[in-house]
Amino acid sequence: MTKMTVTNTKKLLELYTQGQRNFSGLDLEQATLSEVNLSGIELWQANLAGSYLSLSLLRSTNLSDANLNQATLWRTDLTEASLVDTQLCSAILIRANFQQGDLTKANLKGADLRLANLQSTDLYRADLTRANLSYANLQGANLREANLYGADLTGANLTGADLSRANLTRAIVHRADLTQVVGEEATLTQVQRVRVPKRSLADYKTA
């Protein structure tokens, strides 16, 4: 499937219904694909910047190396999806479900992830600079070497998450649940401007 084969969402949905799954390199910037089922679709290196995919089913999809900058994925189901090296800068991901997905090295700068489900998600070396993760579920997530500079983790559930060598400089962790968090060599520079010890970040949980 080449970039020029599909030029509109109607054709994409038609081919998907017929059984086509490989749409790698698709260029549909600012497309509207809300409330559709595209589970298992291949969108590697696709350009969907500024697109609307709210309330859609994208389970087990391959969106690795895709451009989803400023896209809207409100309540989108991305369970077990692959988003390795995906661009999601300033994307709206409120209540999106990334459970058990792979966001290794994904660029999530300024993304809105309020109430998102990131349970058991792989966020190794992901860039979450100034992302809003308020009340997100990050239980058991892999955040090793992730950049959380200035991220808002207010009320987030980080139970059992791995934050080893993560950068939490100026991150907001007010009322976040940091039970059994692994924080080896992580850096937390907030009000206290301290370095997190190897045991846990729980000692620095704010009131």
Buried (B, 14 or more C-beta within 10 A) or exposed (E): BEBEEBEEBEEBBEBBEEEBBEBBBBBBBEBEBBEBBBBBBBBBBBBBBBBBBBBBBBBBBBBBBBBBBBBBBBBBBBBBBBBBBBBBBBBBBBBBBBBBBBBBBBBBBBBBBBBBBBBBBBBBBBBBBBBBBBBBBBBBBBBBBBBBBBBBBBBBBBBBBBBBBBBBBBBBBBBBBBBBBBBBBBBBBBEEEEEBEEEBBBEBBEE
